Amino acid sequence: MGRVEASVDTTSFRPDEEFARRLDADDPLRAFRDEFEIPRRPDGEDVIYLCGNSLGLQPKAARRLVEQELDDWARRGVEGHFTASTPWYSYHEQFREAGARLVGARSGGGAEEVVMMNSLTVNLHLMMVSFFRPSGERRAILTDWPTFPSDIYALKTHLVTRGLDPGADLIFVRPRDGEHVVRPDDLDEAIAREGKRVALILMNGVNFLTGQAFDLRRITRAGHEQGCLVGFDLAHAAGNVELHLHDWDVDFACWCSYKYLNAGPGAVGGCFVHERHGRDTSLPRYAGWWGNDPETRFRMQLEPDFVARGDVEGWQLSNPPILALAPLRASLEQFSRAGMPALAAKSRALTAYLRYLLEHADESGGGWFEIITPREPGAHGCQLSVLVHDDPRGRYRALEEAGVVCDFREPNIIRVAPVPLYNTFHDAWRFARILTRQSR
Ligand SMILES: *Cc1c(COP(=O)(O)O)cnc(C)c1O
């Protein structure tokens, strides 16, 4: 996103199974699949799991890491805060570097830009307390449509609690009539037109429904030129596309860790605050003791005044849920080892291949579906959103019966996400064959 990316050479693709096998044999990341628990069908065969955009699969290492914490708790009780094999008091610190690497943030020198904490919607609220500061005519929030329900609820909450009117002060930038995704030029134009009344631009990195990836650097620059603060919901972007939040000058961002990050249902989310804001300890915020300067944190009733840490960790509230954080160790270790550039390169090839198979098959089949996710490099991640014109529910049910795990969004969109850590080109081949009914 936001950089010139090599596009995949699709002219060499072929539709036969042998070719899919060959792509897998040449895949430098293929060994990662064995590090995951792959759900099975009743007949014992692996399901075709294309739902990593909703809930990532379990890294096998996660179980041992959770058991380690249960053991430490059993054996050490409260002493585990300081004597556990990974002491709980500083547990969140082990995610600093890997978390920063994942989203292109800074780490070290007492000025962290990423912390893993809470869940996504909670973090959106915390960020808006600090970064939605309407004043005078500048009081609107601008976001993209379609918008995830939890995000709309959160945005409206902050308008209503500041006495503003969501009907007037919540601006949606929508696809044009008859189109499915937002044109980047329309977004620029909306920011230029509305910018002076916008206090906060809060956009998706990758849209949950359409799979469209936005150019975050371009949006950030356009927003800053208008005097807006710019934050992103990276639920569908973290672990999916390459991010350079610090260099792009993004003000803040939040994400969850159970989709592309494979850290388990309801996993602890992540939060980025640019160091220039992190340093500003006078920013209004909802304060809690874990965001307080560690020097005075335990002086309790002796220090009733909150003294924020001078970085993103100053937004932490509570001592973190260790059992919920443990799987994140397994997850981020894998992302560090594989590296986002390599994952993104495989992802581009995998998604281009799936698109090719679907389009190739449909040449003869005739227009009963269309892929609404943009084709351009940089404008999509793993996910392809397939809009089905003819019997969408029936088609989805047939996929389920054939052992495909993907999802259906009312009224007619099937979302499929081949993820580079554990999906194979053969998965894409099997899925395309089933969807296009060649095997029925
Ligand atoms: C998945 C997702 C959420 C979920 O929020 P939680 O607080 O983690 O339950 C919110 N917004 C978007 C855009 C999402 O994709």
Ligand as a Chemical Component Dictionary entry (heavy atoms), coordinates in Angstrom:
data_LIG
# 
_chem_comp.id                   LIG 
_chem_comp.type                 NON-POLYMER 
_chem_comp.pdbx_formal_charge   0 
_chem_comp.three_letter_code    LIG 
# 
loop_
_chem_comp_atom.comp_id 
_chem_comp_atom.atom_id 
_chem_comp_atom.alt_atom_id 
_chem_comp_atom.type_symbol 
_chem_comp_atom.charge 
_chem_comp_atom.model_Cartn_x 
_chem_comp_atom.model_Cartn_y 
_chem_comp_atom.model_Cartn_z 
_chem_comp_atom.pdbx_ordinal 
LIG C1 C1 C 0 -13.330 -7.440 13.124 1  
LIG C2 C2 C 0 -13.619 -5.997 13.177 2  
LIG C3 C3 C 0 -14.042 -5.384 14.367 3  
LIG C4 C4 C 0 -14.273 -6.205 15.617 4  
LIG O1 O1 O 0 -14.125 -5.457 16.765 5  
LIG P1 P1 P 0 -13.806 -6.164 18.176 6  
LIG O2 O2 O 0 -13.823 -5.024 19.110 7  
LIG O3 O3 O 0 -12.478 -6.828 18.045 8  
LIG O4 O4 O 0 -14.872 -7.172 18.444 9  
LIG C5 C5 C 0 -14.253 -4.024 14.351 10 
LIG N1 N1 N 0 -14.084 -3.296 13.215 11 
LIG C6 C6 C 0 -13.690 -3.858 12.046 12 
LIG C7 C7 C 0 -13.512 -3.023 10.833 13 
LIG C8 C8 C 0 -13.460 -5.220 11.999 14 
LIG O5 O5 O 0 -13.094 -5.789 10.857 15 
# 
loop_
_chem_comp_bond.comp_id 
_chem_comp_bond.atom_id_1 
_chem_comp_bond.atom_id_2 
_chem_comp_bond.value_order 
_chem_comp_bond.pdbx_ordinal 
LIG C1 C2 SING 1  
LIG C2 C3 SING 2  
LIG C2 C8 DOUB 3  
LIG C3 C4 SING 4  
LIG C3 C5 DOUB 5  
LIG C4 O1 SING 6  
LIG O1 P1 SING 7  
LIG P1 O2 DOUB 8  
LIG P1 O3 SING 9  
LIG P1 O4 SING 10 
LIG C5 N1 SING 11 
LIG N1 C6 DOUB 12 
LIG C6 C7 SING 13 
LIG C6 C8 SING 14 
LIG C8 O5 SING 15 
# 
